[in-house]
Amino acid sequence: MSISALQNARYAYKPKLPACLNSPVNEIAVEMGEPTEAVADRNELKEIFAQCYGKPLVTFIKGKNDKIGRELKVGVILSGGQAPGGHNVIAGLFDGLKKGNAASILYGFKGGPSGLIDNKAIILTDDIIDKYRNTGGFDIIGSGRTKIETPQQFASSLETAKKLGLDAIVIIGGDDSNTNAALLAEYFLTKGSKIQVIGCPKTIDGDLKNEYIETSFGFDTACKTYSELIGNICRDTNSAKKYWHFIKLMGRAASHIALECALQCRPNICLVSEEIEAKGYSLETIVELICASVVKRAGNSENFGVVLIPEGLVEFIPEIKKLISELNDAIAADEKNFASISSFLDQITWLSRRISQPSYSLLYTLPPDIAQQFLMDRDPHGNVQVSRIETEKLLVSMVEKKLQGLKDINLYKGSFSGLTHFFGYEGRCAFPSNFDADYCYSLGFSAFLLIASGLTGYLSSVRNLTAPAEQWIAGGIPLTMMMNMEQRHGSKKPVIKKALIDLDGKPFKAFKAAREEWAEKTCFLYPGAIQYFGPEEVCDQTTITLKMERGK
């Protein structure tokens, strides 16, 4: 099979490691910190995680470690949506295992957590690993969204691990996947098993982070990929001078991607879901904010611009959030009957007696093609599939209508032509940036060290990420430390708490200070493509968000 020149060059790239991890593995010791507490609901979580709760922070330092050299059998799972760098986590884990003991074996579970439940595993060898080093995607073993949650699934997972003689399982995933990792670690211990479970922090959305997990892997590459595309559109609209581009970006629960891309590209408008919810903005208010920019720019003879929209925006607009909640409840209460109604108008009529009048009026007044998206097939939890709602098209339609009204009363004399885009899958499997290639490899290597040191219920951690890689600090944090209790499927369950945008944080404040100027003037920046070769200040820099958060 022929490969591209870039792909061939990336195979040869040697990821950088923290200085401590470059030592011979038997000279890497574990330093235990203070016991930890969960972010909330501590008493409830202590009961649920009687074996794992309150473990100390872990940092790797130079020192003697007699456990490192033992032969190990480890299984690895890719869970949830793809994120650039996943292959390097596996490569770092594999290389660590082999440095510890050449006889150690790494199994890859195919298709995500279901591979563990159903015992679908392959042995990962040098030949396999070398084909995926520093590449994007999860295709080495595939991923999946199955959750290990039923008694039978937990029992089958333990049975598979025992059959393969595993010492440990590494779960590479986001907040839900690592919640699963914590529950699996607890389950194994309650069943008297010594099989360890370690997690690795993955999600391009950037909402899995705290003081010790400074960023989730894939966020850097995804934002740089989207920013290149947005920058290209900024350049194009500044050349053609006749289109307003409305761009929806990944980020269901948090607006980290939209904010980072705004800081990189300086669009005219960037909507931040967390701010909209905090201020209680209605859909009409959002439309008015966009129209204000359109009118101001038209006054400067600039009938063009760029608007960034987080994927999950609709769930943060109070009246739409209420509509979605009522739709979920109404349809779930009589799902079979609703599914038998094929006509959209009949569905609307059916709902008119089951949701509140304000929600019904909102649904009825939405453009029909958008309203239908609220009634499409539900997700596995019975909820509206928000990612399928074309918010960008909804906003263009409403802005057009509002501007026509302003034109009718001579308050707007410009021209408006809206184009829509959704950048999502384009960023999930890109070649990882040098930062993500290095970070992911270090996370995988750290996962090996956590296993070799006999630890379970931990998330691999690499921090001090705005410094050069040799100054990074590697270790692990207890998964229970990141948890709280949330309402899921009608009952409270333990979950890792999502990290939303801090409206008092430096990145948002920097954006807020500049956005009035961006809304009126053309201030676009053009980040260009990810660079893999060249000066460190071009190739190895991380996101603006992370630099600001870490005080750089």
N, C-alpha and C positions, 0 to 999 in steps of 0.2 A: 504494500500500500504506500503510495507517495504521500509525503507530508510537506507542509509549507516550510519556507526558510525560517519564519518566526517560530513555528512550533518546534522545529529541530533545535533552534537556539535556546528556547525555553527549557527543553529537556536537560540541557547542559548547565543551566543556572544553578548555582550553589547557594541555597538560602542561608542568610546570616542568623546566628544564634546569640542569645545572651552569653556573656563571657563565662558565667558559671557553668552553662550547659556545654561549653566547649572543652571542659575538663574531662579526663578519663571518667567513665560513668561510676566506677567504684570510689571516686573522690568527690562525689556529689552527695551531700548529706541533707537531712531534713531538719529545719528549724521550726519548732511549734510555737505559735503565738498564743494569745489569750483565747479562752472559750468565746463562742459567738452566740448571738441571739438573732431571731428572725426579725424582719422589718416591722411586723405587726402580728396580732393574734397569737402571741407566744404560748399561752397556756394550752390552747387547742392544738397547736403544732407539736408541742412537747408530747401530748398524748398520742398523736398520729405517728410521730417519728420517735418513739421511745428509745430506739437503738442509735439513731443517727443525729438527733438534735444536739446542738450546742458544741459541736466539735471545734477545735481551734483552727485558726488560719495557719497555712503552711507556706514556708519560703525555702527555696533550695539555696544552699550555701556550700562553700568548699569544706570538705571534711570526709571522714571515713564512713562508708556505707556497705556493710557486709551483705545486705539483702539483695543488692543490685544484680549480682551475677547468677541468680537462680534461673533455671529454665522455666519459661512461662508459656501458657497457651491463652491467647486473648482473642476475643471476637469484637468486631467493629461494625457499627450501624450508622448509616446516613439517614437522617430522619427529617421529614418536612421538605419545604421548598429548597431549591438549589441556591447556593451562594458561592461566589468565586473563592477558591482556596481550599475547598473541602478535600480535594485530592492530596494537597500538601499536608493536611492534618494526618491523613492516613500514612503518607510517606514518612513524616516525622515520627509517628508511633512505630512504624515498621523498622526504621533505622535504629531507633532507641532500643527496641526489643533485641535486634541482632547485635548491637554493641554490648548489651548486657550479657547475652548468651546466644551464640550463633545457632543453637538448637531450638530456640524459641520459635513459636508458630503464631502467625496472625491469620485468623479466619475473617472473611468478609461476609456478612449476612446480606443476601440479595433482596432488593425491593423494600428496604426499610425495616421497621420493627416486626412486620409480618414474617420476615426471614428468620428471625429468632424464634417466633412462636411456632412456625412450621418447619424449622430446621432446614432452611435452604442456605447453605454456606459453601464457600469455596476457600481454599487455602491461597492466600496472597503470597506470591513469590517475587523475587527480584525482577524477573522478566515482565510480570504484570505491572508491578509498581513503577518500573522505569518508563513505561509507556504513558504514564499519567502525571509525572512530576511537573509541577508548575503550570498545569493546565486547568482550564475552567471545567465546570460541569460536575455531575455526580455519577457519570456513566461507568465508572470503574466497577461499581456493584449496584448502582441504582438506589433510589430513595423511595419513600412511601410515607403516608400519613396515618397509618394504623396506630391506634393508641392501645397500650397494654393496660387494660382497666378492669376486665372481668376476672373472677377467681380462676377460671379455666385458662385464660391467657397468661396470667402470672405463673400458674402451675406448669403450663407448657413451656414457658420461657426457662424456668428452672430445670425442667427435664432435658431440654435441648442443651443447656449449658453443661449439665452433668454428663450427658452422652458424649459430648466433645471433649470433656475433661478440662473445661475452661477454668482459668484462674481469675479472669476478669472480663468485663464487657465495657466497651467505650461507646457512648451514644453521642453522636455529633448532631446537634440540633438547636432549636430556639427555646423559648420559655416553656412551651407545652412539652416539648420533647425532653427537656432537662427536668421538668417536674416528674415526668415518667421515670427518668433515671433515678431520682431521689426515692420514689415509691418502690422501684425495683430493688434498689440497694437495701431499703428497709425490709422488704419482703424476704429477700435472701437471708438476712440476719435472723429474722423471726423464725425461719424454717431451719435454723442451725447450719446454714451454708456459709462457707468462707469466700464464696465467689464475690469479687469486688465489682463495683459499678462506678465509672468515672464519666463525667460529661465534658463537652467542649462547646463554647458559646458561638453559635452560628445564627445569623439572620441579617439579610441586607437592610431590613427595616431600621436597624440600629436601636431597638427598644429593649435589648437585653444588655444592661450595663449597670454598673455602680462604681464605687470607689476602687474596687479591686479588679473589676472587669471594665476596663476603660472604653472598650468598643467591642462589638461583636464582629467576627470576621465576615468579610464580604461587603461590608458597608463601604469601605474605602473604594474598592474597585467599582461597585455598582454606581456610587455617586459620581466617580470620575467618568464612567461610561455615559451616564445620563447627561452630565454636564457638557461633555463633548457634543452630544446631539443637540442639547439646548443652545449651546454656543453657536453651533452651525445654523440653527434656526434664527437666533438673534442676528447673526451676520446676514442671513438671507432676507429677513424682514427689513433690516436697515438698508438693504440694497434695493429691494423691490418697492418698499415704502407704501404698501397697500393692503397688508394683511395683519390681523390680530390673531396670534397663535395661542390657543388654549391647550395646555399640556398637563395631562394627568400623570402623576408619578406614583410608584409603589409606596405603600405606607398605610396599612389598614388601621392600625391602632395609634400610630404616632406619626408626626410630620417631620421626623429627622431628615429624611431624604430631601424633601422639598426645601427645607431650610438650608441644608448644606449646598444644594444646587443653586439656591438663590444667592448665597454668599460667593459662590464661584462664578456666577454668570450675570448677576444684577438685572433680573427681569423687571418689568414695570410693576407687576403685581405678583406677590406670592402669598397665598392663603395658608394660614397656620391653624389647623383644626383645634388645637388646644386653646388658642386665643379666642377663637370664635365661640367655643363652648363657655370659656370663662366670662366673656362679655355678653353672652346670650344673644348673639347676632342671629337675626332671622335670615331666611333665604333672600328676602327683599333687600335687607340691609347689605348683604354681600354683593348683590347685583348693583346697588347704588354705589358702593365703593369702587367697583370695576368701572362703572359708567363715568364716575368722577374723573378717573385717570384718562379714559377715552376722550372726554370732552376737553380736558386741559391740554392733552397732546394735540388734539385737532386744532386748538387755538394757536399752536405752534406750527401748524401745517404738517403735523406728524400723525397721519392716520394709520398708524401701525403700532404693534407692541407685542409683548409676551406675558402670558399669565400662567403661573404654576399652581397646580391644584393637587393636594394630597388625595390618594385613593380613597381613604376612609372619611372624607370630609362630611358626607351626608349624615353620618352617624353622630356628628358633633353639632349639627344645627338643631336646636331644641325641638322645633315643630316636626322635623323629619325624623329625628330620633324617636319621638313619641309615636309617629306614624309607623315606623318600622317595628317598634315594640308591640303595638296593637295588632299589626298584621301578623307578626310571628305568633302571638297568642291566639288570635281568631282562627288562623289556618290550622295551627296545631290542635285546636280543640275539635275540629271536624275535618281532618286532613283528607279522608277518603272522599267525602262529599265534595269538597272544594276541587279535588283532583279530577272529578268527573265533569266539571264545568269547562267546556272548551272555548266558549266565546268570551272575549275580554269584557264586553259590555255586560254579559251575564255575571261575570266575576265581580265587577264593580257593584252591580245591583245586590249580589249576595253579601258583599262586604258592607253595604250601606246600613244593614241592620245589626252589624257585629262590631263596628268600630265607632269611635266618637264622631260627632258631627264635624268638629274642626279638622280631624284627620281625614275624614271622608272628603271634605271640601278641598283639602290640599291635594289629595290623590286625584280627584276629579279634574282639578285645574292644571295639573301637570301635562306637558305634551304627551299624547297617547303612547308614543313609542317609548318614552321614559317611564311612564306610569306602568306599562306592561313589565318593565324590568324589575319592578318591585314585587311582581307576582310570579316571577319565573320559578323553576324548580328550586326547592330549598337546599341548603347545604346539609351535611350529615347530621347537624344538630337541630335541623328544622328552622333555621334562620334565613333571612334574606341574604342572597349572595351579593354583598355590597360591591365587590370588585367588578361585577357585571353591570352595575348601574353607570351609565355614561354621563357622569356629572359634568364633564367638559362640554358635552353637547347641550345639556340642560342649561348651563350658564350662558352659552352662546345664544341660544334661543331667547332667553329672558333678557339678556343685554340688548339684543336686536330690538325687541319689543319696547324696552324702556327708552332706548335712544330714539326710536321713531316718535314716541310720545314727546320727548324733549324737542325733537325737530319740528313737530307740529306747532309748538308754542315758541319757536325761534330761540331756544336755549342751546341748540346744538346745530352746527352748520357743516360738520365734517361728513366723512363717508366711513362706513364700517363694513368690513368683510371678515368673518371669523372662520378660522380653520382649526380642526381639533386633532389631537394626538394622544396616545397612551403609551408611555415608555415603562414597560414592566419586564417582560421576559428578556428584552434586549440586554439587561444588566445582570441577570442571574448566573450566567455561565460564561462570562467574559474571561479571557486570560487574566489571572489575578495580577494586580499591580505588584511591584517589588515589595511594598509594605505588606500586602496580604499574603504574598508567597512566604515572606520571612515570618510573619506573625503566626500563620497557620502551621508552618513547620515547627515553630517553637511550642505552640499549643499541643501538637501531637507528641513531641518529644517529652514535654512536661507531663502529659497523660501517662506515658510509659513510666516516668519516674514516680508518679503517684501510686501506680500499680505495684512497681517493684518495691516500693517502701511500705506496702501492706495497707494502703488507705482505701476507703470506700465512701461513697456518698459525697464526693468532691467534684467541683468544676475546675478544670484546668485554667490557670490564670497566668497571664503575662502582662506586666504593667510597666509604667514609666515609658510609654510608647512614643512620646514626642522626642525622646533622646535617641541617639544612634543605637542600633540593635545590640551592640555589645554591652550597653548600659541598661538594657531591659531587666526587669526583675521577674523571675519565674517562680511559680508555686501553685497553690490551689486554695479554693475557698469552699466551705461546706455549702452544699446546695440548699440546705434548710435556712441558711442565713438570708437568702433572697426571697423567702416565701411570705405569703399572707393567705388569708381565707377569702374566697370569692364565690358568689352565687353562680353555680353552673348546673343546668338541667334541674332546676327546682330545689337544689340543696347546696350547702356551703362545702367547698372542696379546697384542698391546698393547691396553690399555684404560685409559680414564680411571678412576682409583681412586675408588670411592664414598666419600663422607664419612659415616661412621656417628656415632651419638651418642657424645660423649666423656663417659665416666662420671666423669671428674675435672673436667669443665667446669662453669661456673657455672649454666647452666640445669638440668642434672640434679641438681646439689647443692642448688639451691633447692627443687626438687621433693622430693628425698629428705628434706630437713629438715622438710617440712610434711606428708608423706603419712600419717604415723601418726595425726595429728590428723584429717585428712580421712577416714581409714578408719573412724573411730569417730563423729565428729561431723558434723553437716550444715553444711558450710562453703561451699556452692555460690555461684558468681558467675554473673551473667547478662549476657554481653557485649552482647547485642542485635545488630541488623542493622548491616551496613557503612554508614557515614555518608559522604556525598559532599559535603555542603554544611554549612558551619558553622565553628567555631573549629578552628585547626590541631591543637590538642591532642586533638581528637575525630576529625578527618577524615584527618590526614596521618601519624598514628603508625604505625610498623612493628611487627613482632611482638615479644613479650616475649623470646623466644629471642634474636633479633638484638641487642636492647638489652643483654641480659646478656652475650652473647658479646663485644660491643664495649665493655664496661665502663660502660654507662650505667645 
